[in-house]
Amino acid sequence: MELKHNLDPGEGAAQNTKKRMVLMLVGTAILLGLITGFGALKGLFGKGPMGPFEPPQTVTATEAHLEEWQPSLGAVGTVRAIHGADLAFEVAGAVTEVDVTPGAEVKKGQPLVHLNDTAEQAQLQQLLAASALAELNFKRAKDQMAARIISQAEFDAAEADLKAKSAAAGALAALAAKKHLVAPFAGRVGLVGPSPGAYLETGAPVLTLQQVDPVYVDFFLPQKELSNIRIGQKVMLGLDAYPNRTFTGKVTAVNSKVDLSTRNVEVEATFPNPDRVLIPGMFVNVHMDVGTKNQYLTLPQTAITYNPYGAVVFMAIKSQVQGPGGKAQETIAAQQVFVTTGPSRGDQVAILKGIEPGAKIITSGGLKLRNGTPLIIDNRIQPANDPHPAPQEQ
C-alpha cells in the first residue's frame, strides 16, 4: 500500500523564500565581519594620524626668526666707458711705426701709430717756403704802401698771395697730421691690430681706447619705480668675475623717456674703477636700496607649499605616541600650519601671519608629510637661503 504526500504549492514557495532570506542574512553577516576585521587591521597596522607604526621621514628644519629687510631694486646692467672709441685713420697709408703696446695706459695727445708721410712733408716744406716768401713780399708792399710808392691794388694782391699760400701750407700740414694717430683722451689701449709695413685703408680700425676710471653702468628699471630713483642715490654692484666683492657707485642720470616696447626707464650710474677691474661690455648685477627698513619673520622659499586654498608650512613639534607594549614615547612629528606670506627677496620669503619667532619649520621634505608624520631632522645639507643669490658657474 503506497502513501502519497501531496504538498501544497503555496507551502513550497514559502519554504524557498525562507531559505533565500537565511542565505542573505548569513552573507550580510559575513560581509560585516570582513569589514569590521579590515578596519581593525587597518587601525592596528595602517598609517593612522598618529599611528605608532608609521615610518619617520627625514627632513631639514630651521627656526623662524626676525630679519631686517631693506627694500631694494635689482637689475642687470652693462658696463660702459666714460669715453671709448675704436680709433682709425682718416686717410690711407702704410704703417711706419707703432708707439704703443696693448693694455698700456696713455695720456691725451700721446702718439700711438704713424703712417708714411714723406711726400706730404716734402710738399709742406715747399709750401712753407712759398708762404715765407709771400710774407716778405707783403711786408715790402706794406712799407711801399705807407710811402705811397705802390697802388692799393698791388698791396691787396700781395696780401691775398700771402693768405693763399699760408692757407695751402696749413691744409697740407693738417693732411700730414692725419697720418699720425694720437690719443684723443687719456685711457687704456686695447688690442693693437696693424704692424709696421701694413697698408691701412681709410677708416680701417687700428686700436680701441677706453677711459675706464670711472665707468658708467647702464640698467633698466620698471616705470613704476621712477618715484624711488633720484640723482646721487647709492647703487651697489656685483659680478660673477669677483663673487666676493661689492662695488659702490651712485646714480648720475635717468633717461628723459620710457622705452615704448618694455615700459622701462634707463638709469645711468657711475662707479670708481681705480684698479681697472670693471671692463666695458661686462654684464653686472645692480642693487639699489629704496624706502625704509622693516623686520620680517623669514623662511626659505622651499619651506612653503602653495595650494589653491592657501600657503602652508610644516612645523616640527614634540608629540607623545604609543609605542610597543603600550608605552608612551616622545617623538618629533609634523604639524601643518597655514601662513600669510609677504614680500620675497632672493631665496627668502617674509611670513606675515601664522607662526611665531622660534618655531621650528621644515625647510625641505615637506611634500611627503602630513599631520602627525614622525620626523628625523638632518640638517647636514640645507636648502638655499640667500637674500641676494648670484648665478653659480659650474
Contacts in CASP RR format, 6 or more apart in sequence:
PFRMAT RR
TARGET T0000
AUTHOR 0000-0000-0000
METHOD contacts of the structure
MODEL  1
MELKHNLDPGEGAAQNTKKRMVLMLVGTAILLGLITGFGALKGLFGKGPM
GPFEPPQTVTATEAHLEEWQPSLGAVGTVRAIHGADLAFEVAGAVTEVDV
TPGAEVKKGQPLVHLNDTAEQAQLQQLLAASALAELNFKRAKDQMAARII
SQAEFDAAEADLKAKSAAAGALAALAAKKHLVAPFAGRVGLVGPSPGAYL
ETGAPVLTLQQVDPVYVDFFLPQKELSNIRIGQKVMLGLDAYPNRTFTGK
VTAVNSKVDLSTRNVEVEATFPNPDRVLIPGMFVNVHMDVGTKNQYLTLP
QTAITYNPYGAVVFMAIKSQVQGPGGKAQETIAAQQVFVTTGPSRGDQVA
ILKGIEPGAKIITSGGLKLRNGTPLIIDNRIQPANDPHPAPQEQ
45 53 0 8 1.000
46 53 0 8 1.000
46 54 0 8 1.000
47 53 0 8 1.000
47 54 0 8 1.000
48 54 0 8 1.000
49 371 0 8 1.000
49 372 0 8 1.000
50 319 0 8 1.000
50 321 0 8 1.000
50 333 0 8 1.000
50 372 0 8 1.000
51 321 0 8 1.000
51 322 0 8 1.000
52 321 0 8 1.000
52 322 0 8 1.000
52 323 0 8 1.000
52 324 0 8 1.000
54 372 0 8 1.000
54 373 0 8 1.000
54 374 0 8 1.000
55 374 0 8 1.000
56 331 0 8 1.000
56 373 0 8 1.000
56 374 0 8 1.000
56 375 0 8 1.000
56 376 0 8 1.000
57 334 0 8 1.000
57 365 0 8 1.000
57 368 0 8 1.000
57 369 0 8 1.000
57 373 0 8 1.000
57 374 0 8 1.000
57 375 0 8 1.000
57 376 0 8 1.000
58 365 0 8 1.000
58 375 0 8 1.000
58 376 0 8 1.000
58 377 0 8 1.000
58 378 0 8 1.000
59 314 0 8 1.000
59 316 0 8 1.000
59 334 0 8 1.000
59 362 0 8 1.000
59 363 0 8 1.000
59 364 0 8 1.000
59 365 0 8 1.000
59 366 0 8 1.000
59 369 0 8 1.000
59 375 0 8 1.000
59 376 0 8 1.000
59 377 0 8 1.000
59 378 0 8 1.000
60 362 0 8 1.000
60 363 0 8 1.000
60 364 0 8 1.000
60 365 0 8 1.000
60 377 0 8 1.000
60 378 0 8 1.000
60 379 0 8 1.000
60 381 0 8 1.000
60 382 0 8 1.000
60 383 0 8 1.000
61 316 0 8 1.000
61 360 0 8 1.000
61 361 0 8 1.000
61 362 0 8 1.000
61 363 0 8 1.000
61 375 0 8 1.000
61 377 0 8 1.000
61 379 0 8 1.000
62 299 0 8 1.000
62 300 0 8 1.000
62 303 0 8 1.000
62 360 0 8 1.000
62 361 0 8 1.000
62 363 0 8 1.000
62 379 0 8 1.000
62 382 0 8 1.000
62 385 0 8 1.000
63 357 0 8 1.000
63 358 0 8 1.000
63 359 0 8 1.000
63 360 0 8 1.000
63 361 0 8 1.000
64 297 0 8 1.000
64 298 0 8 1.000
64 299 0 8 1.000
64 351 0 8 1.000
64 355 0 8 1.000
64 356 0 8 1.000
64 357 0 8 1.000
64 358 0 8 1.000
64 359 0 8 1.000
64 360 0 8 1.000
64 361 0 8 1.000
65 297 0 8 1.000
65 298 0 8 1.000
65 357 0 8 1.000
65 358 0 8 1.000
66 295 0 8 1.000
66 296 0 8 1.000
66 297 0 8 1.000
66 298 0 8 1.000
66 357 0 8 1.000
67 295 0 8 1.000
67 296 0 8 1.000
67 298 0 8 1.000
67 348 0 8 1.000
68 293 0 8 1.000
68 294 0 8 1.000
68 295 0 8 1.000
69 293 0 8 1.000
69 294 0 8 1.000
69 295 0 8 1.000
69 296 0 8 1.000
69 298 0 8 1.000
69 343 0 8 1.000
69 345 0 8 1.000
69 350 0 8 1.000
70 289 0 8 1.000
70 291 0 8 1.000
70 293 0 8 1.000
71 289 0 8 1.000
71 290 0 8 1.000
71 291 0 8 1.000
71 292 0 8 1.000
71 293 0 8 1.000
71 294 0 8 1.000
71 343 0 8 1.000
72 287 0 8 1.000
72 288 0 8 1.000
72 289 0 8 1.000
72 290 0 8 1.000
72 345 0 8 1.000
73 221 0 8 1.000
73 225 0 8 1.000
73 228 0 8 1.000
73 287 0 8 1.000
73 288 0 8 1.000
73 290 0 8 1.000
74 221 0 8 1.000
74 285 0 8 1.000
74 286 0 8 1.000
74 287 0 8 1.000
74 288 0 8 1.000
75 219 0 8 1.000
75 220 0 8 1.000
75 221 0 8 1.000
75 267 0 8 1.000
75 285 0 8 1.000
75 286 0 8 1.000
76 219 0 8 1.000
76 283 0 8 1.000
76 284 0 8 1.000
76 285 0 8 1.000
76 286 0 8 1.000
77 217 0 8 1.000
77 218 0 8 1.000
77 219 0 8 1.000
77 220 0 8 1.000
77 283 0 8 1.000
77 284 0 8 1.000
77 285 0 8 1.000
77 286 0 8 1.000
78 217 0 8 1.000
78 218 0 8 1.000
78 219 0 8 1.000
78 281 0 8 1.000
78 282 0 8 1.000
78 283 0 8 1.000
78 284 0 8 1.000
79 215 0 8 1.000
79 216 0 8 1.000
79 217 0 8 1.000
79 278 0 8 1.000
79 279 0 8 1.000
79 280 0 8 1.000
79 281 0 8 1.000
79 282 0 8 1.000
79 283 0 8 1.000
79 284 0 8 1.000
80 215 0 8 1.000
80 216 0 8 1.000
80 217 0 8 1.000
80 218 0 8 1.000
80 280 0 8 1.000
80 281 0 8 1.000
81 210 0 8 1.000
81 211 0 8 1.000
81 212 0 8 1.000
81 215 0 8 1.000
81 216 0 8 1.000
81 280 0 8 1.000
82 211 0 8 1.000
82 212 0 8 1.000
82 214 0 8 1.000
82 215 0 8 1.000
82 216 0 8 1.000
83 184 0 8 1.000
83 185 0 8 1.000
83 187 0 8 1.000
83 209 0 8 1.000
83 210 0 8 1.000
83 211 0 8 1.000
84 185 0 8 1.000
84 208 0 8 1.000
84 209 0 8 1.000
84 210 0 8 1.000
84 211 0 8 1.000
84 280 0 8 1.000
85 184 0 8 1.000
85 208 0 8 1.000
85 209 0 8 1.000
86 205 0 8 1.000
86 207 0 8 1.000
86 208 0 8 1.000
87 112 0 8 1.000
87 181 0 8 1.000
87 184 0 8 1.000
87 205 0 8 1.000
87 206 0 8 1.000
87 207 0 8 1.000
87 208 0 8 1.000
87 209 0 8 1.000
88 202 0 8 1.000
88 203 0 8 1.000
88 204 0 8 1.000
88 205 0 8 1.000
88 206 0 8 1.000
89 113 0 8 1.000
89 115 0 8 1.000
89 178 0 8 1.000
89 179 0 8 1.000
89 181 0 8 1.000
89 200 0 8 1.000
89 202 0 8 1.000
89 203 0 8 1.000
89 204 0 8 1.000
89 206 0 8 1.000
90 178 0 8 1.000
90 202 0 8 1.000
90 203 0 8 1.000
91 115 0 8 1.000
91 175 0 8 1.000
91 178 0 8 1.000
91 179 0 8 1.000
91 202 0 8 1.000
92 199 0 8 1.000
92 200 0 8 1.000
92 201 0 8 1.000
92 202 0 8 1.000
93 115 0 8 1.000
93 116 0 8 1.000
93 179 0 8 1.000
93 199 0 8 1.000
93 200 0 8 1.000
94 115 0 8 1.000
94 116 0 8 1.000
94 197 0 8 1.000
94 198 0 8 1.000
94 199 0 8 1.000
94 200 0 8 1.000
95 113 0 8 1.000
95 114 0 8 1.000
95 115 0 8 1.000
95 116 0 8 1.000
95 194 0 8 1.000
95 195 0 8 1.000
95 196 0 8 1.000
95 197 0 8 1.000
95 198 0 8 1.000
95 199 0 8 1.000
95 200 0 8 1.000
96 114 0 8 1.000
96 115 0 8 1.000
96 116 0 8 1.000
96 196 0 8 1.000
96 197 0 8 1.000
97 113 0 8 1.000
97 114 0 8 1.000
97 196 0 8 1.000
98 112 0 8 1.000
98 113 0 8 1.000
98 114 0 8 1.000
98 192 0 8 1.000
98 194 0 8 1.000
98 195 0 8 1.000
98 196 0 8 1.000
99 110 0 8 1.000
99 111 0 8 1.000
99 112 0 8 1.000
99 113 0 8 1.000
99 114 0 8 1.000
100 106 0 8 1.000
100 110 0 8 1.000
100 112 0 8 1.000
100 113 0 8 1.000
100 189 0 8 1.000
100 192 0 8 1.000
100 207 0 8 1.000
101 189 0 8 1.000
101 192 0 8 1.000
102 189 0 8 1.000
102 190 0 8 1.000
102 191 0 8 1.000
102 192 0 8 1.000
103 188 0 8 1.000
103 189 0 8 1.000
103 190 0 8 1.000
104 188 0 8 1.000
104 189 0 8 1.000
105 186 0 8 1.000
105 187 0 8 1.000
105 188 0 8 1.000
105 189 0 8 1.000
106 112 0 8 1.000
106 183 0 8 1.000
106 186 0 8 1.000
106 187 0 8 1.000
106 188 0 8 1.000
106 189 0 8 1.000
106 209 0 8 1.000
107 183 0 8 1.000
107 186 0 8 1.000
108 183 0 8 1.000
108 184 0 8 1.000
108 185 0 8 1.000
108 186 0 8 1.000
109 182 0 8 1.000
109 183 0 8 1.000
109 184 0 8 1.000
110 182 0 8 1.000
110 183 0 8 1.000
111 180 0 8 1.000
111 181 0 8 1.000
111 182 0 8 1.000
112 181 0 8 1.000
112 182 0 8 1.000
112 183 0 8 1.000
112 189 0 8 1.000
112 206 0 8 1.000
112 207 0 8 1.000
113 180 0 8 1.000
113 181 0 8 1.000
113 192 0 8 1.000
113 194 0 8 1.000
113 206 0 8 1.000
113 207 0 8 1.000
114 179 0 8 1.000
114 180 0 8 1.000
114 181 0 8 1.000
115 179 0 8 1.000
115 180 0 8 1.000
115 200 0 8 1.000
116 179 0 8 1.000
117 176 0 8 1.000
117 179 0 8 1.000
117 180 0 8 1.000
120 172 0 8 1.000
120 175 0 8 1.000
120 176 0 8 1.000
120 179 0 8 1.000
121 176 0 8 1.000
123 172 0 8 1.000
124 169 0 8 1.000
124 172 0 8 1.000
124 173 0 8 1.000
124 176 0 8 1.000
127 165 0 8 1.000
127 168 0 8 1.000
127 169 0 8 1.000
127 170 0 8 1.000
127 172 0 8 1.000
128 169 0 8 1.000
130 165 0 8 1.000
130 168 0 8 1.000
130 169 0 8 1.000
131 162 0 8 1.000
131 165 0 8 1.000
131 166 0 8 1.000
131 168 0 8 1.000
131 169 0 8 1.000
134 158 0 8 1.000
134 161 0 8 1.000
134 162 0 8 1.000
134 164 0 8 1.000
134 165 0 8 1.000
134 166 0 8 1.000
135 162 0 8 1.000
135 166 0 8 1.000
137 158 0 8 1.000
137 161 0 8 1.000
137 162 0 8 1.000
138 158 0 8 1.000
138 159 0 8 1.000
138 161 0 8 1.000
138 162 0 8 1.000
140 158 0 8 1.000
141 150 0 8 1.000
141 154 0 8 1.000
141 155 0 8 1.000
141 158 0 8 1.000
141 159 0 8 1.000
142 155 0 8 1.000
142 158 0 8 1.000
144 150 0 8 1.000
144 154 0 8 1.000
144 155 0 8 1.000
145 152 0 8 1.000
145 154 0 8 1.000
145 155 0 8 1.000
181 206 0 8 1.000
183 209 0 8 1.000
184 209 0 8 1.000
185 209 0 8 1.000
185 211 0 8 1.000
186 211 0 8 1.000
187 209 0 8 1.000
187 210 0 8 1.000
187 211 0 8 1.000
187 212 0 8 1.000
188 209 0 8 1.000
188 210 0 8 1.000
188 211 0 8 1.000
188 212 0 8 1.000
188 276 0 8 1.000
189 207 0 8 1.000
189 208 0 8 1.000
189 209 0 8 1.000
190 207 0 8 1.000
190 208 0 8 1.000
190 209 0 8 1.000
190 210 0 8 1.000
191 207 0 8 1.000
191 208 0 8 1.000
192 206 0 8 1.000
192 207 0 8 1.000
193 205 0 8 1.000
193 206 0 8 1.000
193 207 0 8 1.000
194 200 0 8 1.000
194 206 0 8 1.000
200 206 0 8 1.000
210 280 0 8 1.000
212 273 0 8 1.000
212 276 0 8 1.000
212 278 0 8 1.000
212 279 0 8 1.000
212 280 0 8 1.000
213 272 0 8 1.000
213 273 0 8 1.000
213 274 0 8 1.000
213 276 0 8 1.000
214 270 0 8 1.000
214 271 0 8 1.000
214 272 0 8 1.000
214 273 0 8 1.000
215 270 0 8 1.000
215 271 0 8 1.000
215 273 0 8 1.000
215 278 0 8 1.000
215 280 0 8 1.000
216 252 0 8 1.000
216 268 0 8 1.000
216 269 0 8 1.000
216 270 0 8 1.000
216 271 0 8 1.000
217 235 0 8 1.000
217 237 0 8 1.000
217 268 0 8 1.000
217 269 0 8 1.000
217 270 0 8 1.000
217 271 0 8 1.000
217 278 0 8 1.000
217 284 0 8 1.000
217 286 0 8 1.000
218 266 0 8 1.000
218 267 0 8 1.000
218 268 0 8 1.000
219 266 0 8 1.000
219 267 0 8 1.000
219 269 0 8 1.000
219 286 0 8 1.000
220 259 0 8 1.000
220 262 0 8 1.000
220 264 0 8 1.000
220 265 0 8 1.000
220 266 0 8 1.000
220 267 0 8 1.000
221 229 0 8 1.000
221 264 0 8 1.000
221 265 0 8 1.000
221 267 0 8 1.000
222 263 0 8 1.000
222 264 0 8 1.000
222 265 0 8 1.000
223 258 0 8 1.000
223 263 0 8 1.000
223 264 0 8 1.000
223 265 0 8 1.000
225 290 0 8 1.000
226 254 0 8 1.000
226 265 0 8 1.000
228 288 0 8 1.000
228 290 0 8 1.000
228 291 0 8 1.000
229 251 0 8 1.000
229 254 0 8 1.000
229 265 0 8 1.000
229 267 0 8 1.000
229 288 0 8 1.000
230 251 0 8 1.000
231 251 0 8 1.000
231 252 0 8 1.000
231 253 0 8 1.000
231 254 0 8 1.000
232 250 0 8 1.000
232 251 0 8 1.000
232 252 0 8 1.000
233 250 0 8 1.000
233 251 0 8 1.000
233 288 0 8 1.000
234 248 0 8 1.000
234 249 0 8 1.000
234 250 0 8 1.000
234 288 0 8 1.000
234 289 0 8 1.000
235 248 0 8 1.000
235 249 0 8 1.000
235 250 0 8 1.000
235 251 0 8 1.000
235 269 0 8 1.000
235 271 0 8 1.000
235 286 0 8 1.000
235 287 0 8 1.000
235 288 0 8 1.000
236 246 0 8 1.000
236 247 0 8 1.000
236 248 0 8 1.000
236 249 0 8 1.000
236 286 0 8 1.000
236 287 0 8 1.000
236 288 0 8 1.000
236 289 0 8 1.000
237 246 0 8 1.000
237 247 0 8 1.000
237 248 0 8 1.000
237 249 0 8 1.000
237 269 0 8 1.000
237 271 0 8 1.000
237 284 0 8 1.000
237 285 0 8 1.000
237 286 0 8 1.000
237 287 0 8 1.000
238 245 0 8 1.000
238 246 0 8 1.000
238 247 0 8 1.000
238 284 0 8 1.000
238 285 0 8 1.000
238 286 0 8 1.000
238 390 0 8 1.000
239 278 0 8 1.000
239 282 0 8 1.000
239 283 0 8 1.000
239 284 0 8 1.000
239 285 0 8 1.000
240 390 0 8 1.000
240 391 0 8 1.000
240 393 0 8 1.000
241 277 0 8 1.000
241 282 0 8 1.000
242 277 0 8 1.000
243 390 0 8 1.000
247 271 0 8 1.000
247 272 0 8 1.000
247 278 0 8 1.000
248 271 0 8 1.000
249 269 0 8 1.000
249 270 0 8 1.000
249 271 0 8 1.000
249 272 0 8 1.000
250 269 0 8 1.000
250 270 0 8 1.000
251 267 0 8 1.000
251 268 0 8 1.000
251 269 0 8 1.000
251 288 0 8 1.000
252 268 0 8 1.000
252 269 0 8 1.000
252 270 0 8 1.000
253 267 0 8 1.000
253 268 0 8 1.000
254 265 0 8 1.000
254 266 0 8 1.000
254 267 0 8 1.000
254 268 0 8 1.000
255 265 0 8 1.000
255 266 0 8 1.000
255 267 0 8 1.000
255 268 0 8 1.000
257 265 0 8 1.000
258 264 0 8 1.000
258 265 0 8 1.000
259 265 0 8 1.000
259 266 0 8 1.000
269 286 0 8 1.000
271 278 0 8 1.000
278 284 0 8 1.000
285 390 0 8 1.000
287 388 0 8 1.000
296 342 0 8 1.000
296 343 0 8 1.000
296 350 0 8 1.000
296 351 0 8 1.000
296 352 0 8 1.000
297 350 0 8 1.000
297 351 0 8 1.000
297 352 0 8 1.000
297 355 0 8 1.000
297 356 0 8 1.000
297 357 0 8 1.000
298 348 0 8 1.000
298 349 0 8 1.000
298 350 0 8 1.000
298 351 0 8 1.000
299 313 0 8 1.000
299 348 0 8 1.000
299 349 0 8 1.000
299 351 0 8 1.000
299 361 0 8 1.000
299 363 0 8 1.000
300 347 0 8 1.000
300 348 0 8 1.000
300 349 0 8 1.000
300 363 0 8 1.000
300 383 0 8 1.000
300 384 0 8 1.000
300 385 0 8 1.000
301 344 0 8 1.000
301 346 0 8 1.000
301 347 0 8 1.000
301 348 0 8 1.000
301 349 0 8 1.000
302 347 0 8 1.000
302 363 0 8 1.000
302 364 0 8 1.000
302 383 0 8 1.000
302 384 0 8 1.000
303 313 0 8 1.000
303 349 0 8 1.000
303 361 0 8 1.000
303 362 0 8 1.000
303 363 0 8 1.000
303 364 0 8 1.000
303 383 0 8 1.000
304 311 0 8 1.000
304 312 0 8 1.000
304 313 0 8 1.000
304 339 0 8 1.000
304 341 0 8 1.000
304 349 0 8 1.000
305 311 0 8 1.000
305 312 0 8 1.000
305 313 0 8 1.000
305 366 0 8 1.000
305 367 0 8 1.000
306 312 0 8 1.000
310 338 0 8 1.000
311 338 0 8 1.000
311 339 0 8 1.000
311 340 0 8 1.000
311 341 0 8 1.000
312 336 0 8 1.000
312 337 0 8 1.000
312 338 0 8 1.000
312 339 0 8 1.000
313 336 0 8 1.000
313 337 0 8 1.000
313 339 0 8 1.000
313 351 0 8 1.000
313 355 0 8 1.000
313 361 0 8 1.000
313 362 0 8 1.000
314 334 0 8 1.000
314 335 0 8 1.000
314 336 0 8 1.000
314 337 0 8 1.000
314 361 0 8 1.000
314 362 0 8 1.000
314 366 0 8 1.000
314 369 0 8 1.000
315 334 0 8 1.000
315 335 0 8 1.000
315 337 0 8 1.000
315 355 0 8 1.000
315 359 0 8 1.000
315 360 0 8 1.000
315 361 0 8 1.000
315 362 0 8 1.000
316 332 0 8 1.000
316 333 0 8 1.000
316 334 0 8 1.000
316 335 0 8 1.000
316 360 0 8 1.000
316 361 0 8 1.000
316 362 0 8 1.000
316 375 0 8 1.000
316 377 0 8 1.000
317 332 0 8 1.000
317 333 0 8 1.000
317 334 0 8 1.000
317 335 0 8 1.000
317 360 0 8 1.000
318 330 0 8 1.000
318 331 0 8 1.000
318 332 0 8 1.000
318 333 0 8 1.000
319 330 0 8 1.000
319 331 0 8 1.000
319 332 0 8 1.000
319 333 0 8 1.000
319 372 0 8 1.000
320 328 0 8 1.000
320 329 0 8 1.000
320 330 0 8 1.000
320 331 0 8 1.000
321 328 0 8 1.000
321 329 0 8 1.000
321 331 0 8 1.000
321 333 0 8 1.000
321 374 0 8 1.000
322 328 0 8 1.000
322 329 0 8 1.000
323 329 0 8 1.000
331 374 0 8 1.000
331 375 0 8 1.000
332 374 0 8 1.000
332 375 0 8 1.000
332 376 0 8 1.000
332 377 0 8 1.000
333 372 0 8 1.000
333 373 0 8 1.000
333 374 0 8 1.000
333 375 0 8 1.000
334 362 0 8 1.000
334 366 0 8 1.000
334 369 0 8 1.000
334 370 0 8 1.000
334 371 0 8 1.000
334 372 0 8 1.000
334 373 0 8 1.000
334 375 0 8 1.000
335 371 0 8 1.000
335 372 0 8 1.000
336 369 0 8 1.000
336 370 0 8 1.000
336 371 0 8 1.000
337 354 0 8 1.000
337 355 0 8 1.000
338 354 0 8 1.000
339 351 0 8 1.000
339 352 0 8 1.000
339 353 0 8 1.000
339 354 0 8 1.000
339 355 0 8 1.000
340 351 0 8 1.000
340 352 0 8 1.000
340 353 0 8 1.000
340 354 0 8 1.000
341 349 0 8 1.000
341 350 0 8 1.000
341 351 0 8 1.000
341 352 0 8 1.000
342 349 0 8 1.000
342 350 0 8 1.000
342 351 0 8 1.000
342 352 0 8 1.000
343 349 0 8 1.000
343 350 0 8 1.000
344 350 0 8 1.000
345 387 0 8 1.000
345 388 0 8 1.000
346 386 0 8 1.000
346 387 0 8 1.000
346 388 0 8 1.000
346 389 0 8 1.000
347 383 0 8 1.000
347 384 0 8 1.000
347 385 0 8 1.000
347 386 0 8 1.000
347 387 0 8 1.000
347 389 0 8 1.000
348 385 0 8 1.000
348 386 0 8 1.000
348 387 0 8 1.000
355 361 0 8 1.000
362 369 0 8 1.000
362 375 0 8 1.000
363 382 0 8 1.000
363 383 0 8 1.000
363 385 0 8 1.000
364 382 0 8 1.000
364 383 0 8 1.000
369 375 0 8 1.000
END
